[in-house]
Amino acid sequence: MTKKQQPHGLSVYATIFSGMYSFIFCMVLSGQAGTSPVVGGGLYLCGSYVLTWLSLRGTIGAIFNKKGRIITTVASILCLLGLIAFLTVYPAEMPESAVLLLPGVIFTILLREGLGRRFVYFASEREMPEGLFVAVFSLMHFLILIAGSLLLLLTLEGSARQLFWGGYAMTLAGEIYSQLKARADSVRIGPSPEKQELGRLREQVARTETWRLFDWMSSLLIVAMQLSIVVLYTFFAITGEQLLVSLGVALGVTLLSREITELWLRLRQRKDRFEASEILLAGLFLWVLGLLMLGNCISSHLRPDESAALLCLGLCTAGSTICSACMARLEKGMKLVAEYSEGQVPASYWHIRRASSEAAAAVGRLLALVALTVLYLAPEEALLRFQPVMLLPTLLVLLSAAVCAIRFPVNGRYIAKLRRALRNPEEQENGALRSQLDSIVALKRKRPFFIRMVIHFLRPFYRHRLQNWESVELRDGEPVIFLCNHGEFYGPVVATLFIPAPVRPWVISEIAVDKEEMAQYLYRFTISRQRWIPEKWKMPIARFIGPISVWAMDQLEGIPVFRNKPMQLMRTFRLSTEALQAGDNLLIFPENPNAAGENHGYERQGVGELFEGFAMIAPIYYKRTGKRCRFIPVFAHQERRTLTFGSPIDYDPENDSAAEQRRIAREAEEQLRGIYRSEEEKISGRTEKGTKK
């Protein structure tokens, strides 16, 4: 592979959704041929299932257990009988001149899908030169296009020829796009292993809890895609009059959604904010919203509005495409998880993923065939009333996938740590990093999804401008310690929301460990000072917030600071040092709330006196790792709505430890006070200009 090609892995999602274009076209063509649209959809699904079964013929034993093999074998026999029944009933229902139209065109569609996808995998296995690949790929699709075009031109008459040839060309464009996407995402995966070896390798990889969760999520999404294709597009075949319009909408939305999602993921990755799982949840939301709107559309109107139906189609297609693009990107992280868990990249890893995904696609197509059969056998007058129920299995599968996505612990931060642990020899003995990664791989640490939702919800209401962030240099494996003013609760909230780097905050133990301690602390230093709250409500409010605060601190991976418990204070520094060793940035609020007197509390404006003890972490970290801590002051100004970053303060191990602690605290305090004065002067200058005017 050339240096210009740096794909992230063999995409097992790029070709999954291209079948929807062919499914719609086959239903349209079936109606044109004089039979029910469901017949064309059923023929296509039967043939598609056969193709999937043939591609899995050597790996069934590796993917399914004995019971699963029996079920899939019986289902395949039923599928074959259904295909024979379709082909038997079909000729009797149509004019003799069109008997070969539907089977012939569907055969060419299945031929280009089967040959094209197999050729892409073959080229990946053999690392075929790009020029040879393009020549063979183009010739193959050109010959199949000629065959399909001849069938359409010889059996159709009038304007139907041009109309259906255009639809056929659109399905071809969608399939070629998907196959080329699979080619662009592919790497040299090597020849397929024997069935027994593949099964052993899959069991080996599946020992990892996080990988199993990802495999389940992937399978559920693939099954949901197959079910959505049938239920969604059969609805259009039964009630819509412009099915080719829906085909164009599906193709256009797919291309646009995939390209925008991939661009967005690349941009976020460059900013070290790679969160494909969060974007996946947004895709699931759009998908479910489209299905719910469709169900309401069906149950409320006998003949729903065409624009509303197309909106449902667009939402479902966009949501499912976003999900497939995100899952393809997450494959890279899961390969690192498998490599970390096993100590090396498992042999034939991409063959394992391909087999698992195609097995899920086979299950999805079987369920889709069952749904299509029910729709075909249902009485016509009851069909529209029954169809909303057909959405329920798809919704349940999507909700299950959403639960997996919420529990999925791997994000961009941990992917970077996995890569560092695997590629950097110096990190091989980093016990803190490996301990943290072990908890992620073993699924002992859940992803803080709900607190992330709260953060995204609050950001628009606090909207701050970052100042001097460009001077902050974040280096891989060299975390920094941010020192922020408190401003009662304002500083912690704004710093947590807007510092554009992952941080683990220091939180006093009173608000992070015990609910009752949290209530007393909140009442003493914050709520009791709020004059607008009636006195009788202050303590109940504090007790209500207490459990929420403890939960939130756990979600933020806060490090408890046992400020008034000297025997436990070393635990704070031990946890902080381990976090720094693991590559986590820290966020500390070092102001002393009692510097101006007992019960004085934090300064609402400006900066109070800083504790010096926080800087003790620097010599401890240096002693363990030989690395120097970097402290960066941060000031959150409420009136100006700014978050300003100061200059780095580096620990100097050559100086006396106690003297260094005092120096770091003094310099940090001076910088914070300087930033505050600068912001206040800007306010005064603005006020003076306004007065002169």
N, C-alpha and C positions, 0 to 999 in steps of 0.2 A: 504493500500500500504506500502510496506517495505521501510526502510530508504534508501536502495540501489537504489530504483526507485524514481528518482526525475524528471520526465518528465515535459515539459513545457506546456503541454496542449494537447487536442485532435487534432491530425493532420487530417486536412480535405484535404490534398494534397497527402498523401503517396500513396493512391490507384488510383488517377486520371489517372496517365500516364501508369499504368500497362496494360490498355486496348489496347495500341498500339501493344503489342506483339501478343495478340489474334487476332487483326484486320489483321495484316500481315499474320498470320498463316491461318486464314479463307479464305483469298484471294488466298493463295497458294493452299490450299486444294480444293477450288472451281475449279481452273484450272485443277488440277489433276483429279477431278471428271467429267470433260468433259464439263463444262460450263464456262461462263465468270467469271473472278476473282471478278468483281464488284458484282456479285450475292452473293458470300460468304461474302464480306464486308458489303453489304446491310443487309443481314440476321443478321449478328452479331450486327450491329448498331441498327436495329429495336428491337432486343431482349434486348440490353443494355439500350435502351431508356425505354422499358417497365419496366425493373428492377428499373430504376431511378424513374419512375412515381409511381411505387408501394411503394417505400420508402418515397415518398412525399405525398402519398394519404391523410395523416392527417394534412399536413401543407401547402397545396396549398393556402388556404385562408389567411394564415399568411404571405406568401411570395409575392403573386401576388395580385393586385387589381382586380376589377371586369372585366375590359377589359383584363388584363393579364390572368385571369382564363378562359375567353372565348377563347382567342387565343390558350392557351395551350391545352384546351379541343378539339378544332377543329384540332390542329396539332396532337394530340394523335389519333384521329379518322383516319386522313390521314395516320399516321404511321401504324395503324392497317390494313388499306386497302392495304397499300404497302406491308406489311408482308404477307397478304393473296395472293396478286398478285405474289410475289416472290415464295411462296409455290405452287401456281397454275402453273406458267410457268416452274418452276424448273424441275419437273419430266418429262415433255415432251422433254426436251433438253438433257437428259442423259440416259445412259444405265440402264436397269432395275436393274442390280445387285448393282448399286451404288446410288439408289434413297434415301436410308436412311443414307448414309454416311455423307453428309454435314449437314442436319438438326440435326442428332443425335450427331455428334461431337460438333457442335455449342451449342446444348442444354447442354452438359456436361460442356463446358467452362462457359456458363452463370450461370449454377447451382453452380459451385465452386466459381464464383465471387459473386453471390448474397448471398449464404449461408455463405461464408467465411467472407465477409465484415459485414453482419448483425450479425454474431457471435462475431466479434471483438467489435462492438458497444454494443452488449448485455453484453459481459464480462466487458466492461468499466462501464456500467450502474449498474451492480450487484457486481462489485469488485470481480470477480471470482478468486479463488486461482490459482497460476501459474501452479501447477501440473495438476489440472483438465483442465485448458485451453489447455495446451500442448497435453494432451491425447485426448480430444474431437477434437481439431483442426487437429491433425495428422490423426486420424481415418477418419474424414470426407473427407479430401483430398485424403487419400489412396483409399477409396471406389470409389470416383469419378474418380481417375486415372485408376483404374481397368476397370470401365465402358467405359471410352474413349479409353483405350488401346484395349479392346476387339472389339470395333467398327472398329478401324483402322486395326487390325490384321485380322479380318474376311472379310473385304471388299476390302482391298488392296492386291496386289500381288508383289512378287519379292522384289527388293531392295527398292521399294517405302514404304514398311512396316517399315523398319528400319529408313528410312529418315524422314518420317512423324511422327513416334513415337518419334524420337529425337526432332523434332520441337514442338510437343505437350508437351513433358517434359520441353522444354525451356520456353514455355508460362506458364506452371505450376510453374516453379521456379521463374519467374518474378512476378507472382501473389502472391505466398507465401511470397516472400521478401517484397512486398508492404504491404501486410496485417500484417506481423510481425512488419514492421516499424510503421504502424498505432497503433499497440498494444503497442510498446515501447514508443510512444509519448502520450499515452492516460492516462487520470486520471479518477477517479470516477465522472461521470457526472450526475448520478441520473436518475430516470425514466423520460420519455418524458412527457411534460405538455400537457394540452388540447390545441386544435387549437386556441381558442379565447385567452387563456393565452399567448401562444407563439407569436401571433400577437401583443398583447399589449406590451410584453417584447421587441419585435423587434423594434416597434415604439419608445419605451423608449430609447433604446440604439442608435437608428438612429438619435436622436436629436443632437448627437455629430458630428460636422462637420468632424473632422479627421477620426472618425470611418466610416462615410459614404464614404469618399474618399478611405479608405482602402477596404471597401466592393466592391466598383466599380472596383478598381484595381484587386482585387482577382477574381471577376466575369469575367472581361475582359481576364485575363490570362487563366482561365479555358476554356472559349469559344475558345480562340486561340489554346489551346492544342487540342481540339476536331477537329477544322478545319484543323490544321496541320497534324493530323493523317491521315485524308482522303486524302487531296491533296498530301501530301508528299509520302505516302505509296501506294496510287493508281498509282502514277507515276511509282513506281518500279514494280507494278503488270502489268502494261501495256507495259513497255519498258525493264524491267530488265529480265535477264535469271537466276539469282542466288538469288531468293527471300529469301531463308533460310540464305544466307550470310548476307543480310540486317537485318534479324531478330537477328542474333547473334551480329551484330554490334550495333543495337539498345539496346539490353539487356546489353552488355558489357559496352557501353558508359554510360548508365543510372546508373548502379551500381557504376562505377568509379566516375562519376560526382557527384552523391549524397554523396558518402562517403568523397570525397575530399572537397566538399563544406561545409559539416557539420563539418569536422575537422578544416577547415580554420575559420569558424565562431566561433568555441569553442576557438581556439587560440587567435583570435582577442578580444573575450569577456574577456579573462583572462588579456589581456593587456589594458582593458578599451577602446578599439577601436572597439566597436561592431557597425558595419555599414552594416547590412544586406541589406538595401535598395540600397547601392552603388554596392554591389556584384550582386544584382538583376538587376541593369542596365547593368552590364557587361554580365549577362546571356541574357538579351533582345538583346544586340548587337550581340552576337553569333547567336541567333535565327534568327534575321532579316537578318544577313549576309548569313546564310545558305539558307534562302528562296530566297534571291536575286540571289545567285549563282545558285540555282535550276532553277529559272526563266530564267536566261541567258543560262543555260544548255539546257533547253527545247526548247527555241526559236532559238538557234543557230544550233542545230544538230537534225537530225531526229532520230538518235540512239546515244545518248550521251555516252561518255566514262564511263565505269563502276566505275573506281576509283574516278572520279570526282563526280559521283552520290552518291557514298558512303561517300565522304567527306561532301557533302551537308547534307546527313542523319545524320552523326556524329555531325556536327555543330548544327543542329536544335535540335537533341536529347539532346546534352550537354546543350545548352542554356535553353531549357524548363525545364530540370531537375534542373539546378541551380536556376531558378526562383521559382520552386515549393519548393525547400529546403529553400530558403530565406523567402518565404511567410509563410511557416510553422513556422520558427523561429520568424517572426514578430508578429505572433499570440499572443505571450506572452506579448509584449508591448501593443497590442490593448486591451488585457484583463485589463491591468492596466489603460489604457485610459478610458475604460468603467467604471471601478471601481471608478476612480477619478471623472468622470463626474456625476455619480449617487450617490456617497457617499458610495457605497458598491458594491460587485460583483453581477451583475444582476442574478437573478435566471435563471437556464437553459441557461447560456450564450453559452455553447458549443453546445447545441441543436440549438440555433439560427444560429451559424456559420455553423453547418453541413447542416441545411436546406437551407441556402443561397447558399452554395457551390454546393449542389446537384441540386438546381434549376438552377444555372448557367451551370452545366454539362448537364442538360436536354435541355436547350436552345442550348448549343453547339452541342449536338448530333442531334437535329432537323436541325440545319443549315448544319451540316455535311451530313445528309441524303439528304438534298436538293442538296448539291454539288455532292454527289455520284450519285444521279438520273440524274443530268445534264450530268455527265461524261458517264453514262450508255446509255443515249438516244442520245448523240452526234454521228454523223457519224464517222466511224473509221478514215477516211482520214483527217477529220477536228479536231480530238481529240487532237493531239499534238500541233496544232496551237492555240486551244482554252484553253488548260490547263494553260498557263502562266497567263491568266486573272483570273483563279480561285485562284491564290495566292494573288490577290489584297485585298479581304476581310480580310484575315488573317493578312496581313501587316498593314491594317488600324486599326484593333483591337489591334495589338501589339504596334503601334505608340500611340494609345489612352492610353494604359497601361503605356507606357513610360512617357507620360505627367503626369499621376497620380503619378508615382514614383518620378518624378522630383519635383512635388508640395508637396509630402508627407513630413511633417515636423518632424516626430518622428525619432530620432536617438538614439544611445546608451547613449549619454549624458543626454537626456531628459527621457529615460527609467529609468536611475539611479535616477534622480530627482523625477520621479513619485513614484518610490518604496520608496524613502526616505520620501516623503510627506505622503504616505499612511501608512508606517510601524513605523515611528518614531513619538511618541506623541509630542516631543518638536517642531516638524515642523508644527504642526497643526495651530499655530498662526503666522507662518512666512509669512507675507503679500507679501514680495518681491518674494518669491518662488512661492506662489500660483498665483500671478499676471502673472508671466512668464509662468507658466504651463497653466493658463487660455487662454493665447494668442495662445499657441500651440494647445490645445484641440479645440478651436474655429476656428482654421485655419487662424488666423489673421497674424501669422508670417510664412512666406514662408521659405522653406529650402534653404540655400545658396549653391545650387547645382553648379552653374557655377563657383563660386570662388573656390569651392572644386576641380573642374576640372582643373582650372588654377594651384592650388597648386600641384596637382598630376603631372601635366605636367612639372612644374618648378623644382621639386625635383631632377630628374636625372641630371639636368644641374648644380645645386649648390652642390650636394653631399657633406655632411659634416659628421664629426665624433663627436659623443657626448662624452663628458668627464665629469666624476663624476656625471652622472645622477643617478646612483644607490644610491647615498646618499640622494637624494631628496625623502622625504616621503610625499606621497599624501594621506590624510585621508578623508573619506567620510564626507561631511558637513564642512570641514575645508579647505577652499581654500587658495592658496598662491598668493603672488604678485611677479612676476619676474621683475627684474630691469636689463635692457640690455643696452649696449653701442649703440651708433647711427651709427658711421662710415659712415656719409652721409646716403644713403638709404640702405646700405649693412646690417646693424644690424637688422632693422625692417623686411627686406625680409627674412633673414636667420632664425631669431627667429620665425617668423610666420610659416615658412615652416617646421622647424625641432624640435621645442619644443614638446616632445611626450605627450602632455596633452592639452585638449581644453583650449584656452585662449581668453580673450576679450581685445584687445589692447587699450591703451590710444592713441588718435590721435588728434593732434592740430586742432582746429576748422577750421583753414584756408584750410585744405585739406579734411575736412569731411562734411562741411555744404554748402559752397558756391563755385560754379565752378570758378568764376572769381578770388576770393580770393586764391583758390588753384593754379590757373595759375600764379598769381603774386608771391606767396610763392615759388613755384617750380622754377620759373625763378631766384628769388633772391638768394636762398640758394643752388641750385644744378646746373641747366642748364647753368646759366651765367658763371659758373666756368669751364665748359667743353670746352677746347680750340679747340677740334677737330670738334665741331659743328659750322658751319658758323653763324655769328652774326645775319644775317637776318632771320635765321630759328629758333632761340632760342625761341622767344616769341610764334610763331605759334605752335611749338612743345609743349610748356607749356600749351597753350590753348586747344590743342588736348587731352593732358593727363588729364586735369582738370576734365571733366565729368566722365571719367573712374575711376579716383581716388575716387571721391565722391561715385560712385556706389559700388566700391570695399570695401570702409570703412563701408558702410551700410551692405554689405554682410557679412563682418567679425564681425558684431555687435560691431563696434568700439565705444568707449565712447569719445565724443568730449571734448577737453581741451581748455577752453577759457582763454588762458594764458595772453593775453593783455586786457581782458575785466573783471575787478574785479567784476562787478555786476552779471555776469553770471557764475563766477568761482564756486560758491557753487553748481550750477547744476551739474558740473563735479563730485564733491564729493558725491552728493546725488545719482547720477546714479551709481557711483562706489560702494558705500555702499550697494545699492540695489542688484547690481550684486554679491557682496560677500555674502550677505545674501541668495541669490538664489543658492549659491554653485559654482559660476563661478570664475575661476582663472583670474587674471589681468596680463597684460603685459605692463610695463611702460618704457619709454625711457627718463630718467631724466636729460640728459645732457643739459647744457645751451649753445646754439650756439653763444651767444654774450659775453661769459665770457672773451674772449681774445680780445674783441674789437667789435665795431658795424660792422655788415655785415661779421664778420669773418666766421661764419658758423660752422658746426659740424666738429670735428676732423676726418680726414681720417684715421689716425692711432692712437692707444692709446685711452685715455679717457679724455674728457674735464671735467671741473668743473660741479658738479651736483647741480641742484636746491634742495632746502630743502623742498619746499612747498608740494611735492608729499606725504611726510610722514604724512601730516595732516589727511590723511584718517584713520590712525591707531586709534587716540583717538575718532574720530567720530564713527568708526565701533565698538570700545570697548564700547562706551556709549550706543549704540543701542542694542548690542547683549551680552555684557559681555565676548566676545571672543577676543583673542589677534591676531593681524595680524602677518603673517610670510613673511618676505621679503627675496628673494633669488637672489643674483647677477648672471648675465649671460653675458659672453663675447663671441662675434662672431669675430673670427680672420680670416681675409680674406686670407692671404698667407698660413696659416697652414690648412685652411679648417676645423676648429674645432669650436664647440659650447660647452664652458666649464661652468659648474655650480659651484657656490661658496657655502659657508656655510650659513645656515639660520640665519637671524637676526630677533629676536623676539621683539615685542613691549613690553615695561615694563610700565604698568599703574601706578606703584608706583612713577616713576620719574616725574619731571615737563614736561608738554606737549611740550613746545618749546625746552627744552633741549633734549628730546627724538627725536624730528624731526632732530635736528642737529646731534645727535649721529648716527641715522639710516643712514642719508645721508653720514656722514663721513666714517662709517664702510663699506658701500656699495662702496664708491669711492675707499677706500683702497683695498678692495678685487678685484675690477675690474682692478685697476692698477697692483696689484700683479699677477693676471692671465695674463695680457698683458706682464709683464716683463718675466714671466716664459715661455710664448710661444716664445718671442723674443730670449731668451737664448737658447731654443731648436733649433731655426733657426741658431743662431751663432755657436752653437756646431756642427751642421750638416755641416755648411760651412767650419769650421776649419778642420774637418775630411776629407772633400773633398779636401782641399788644401794640407794636408799632404800626401794624396795618390798621 
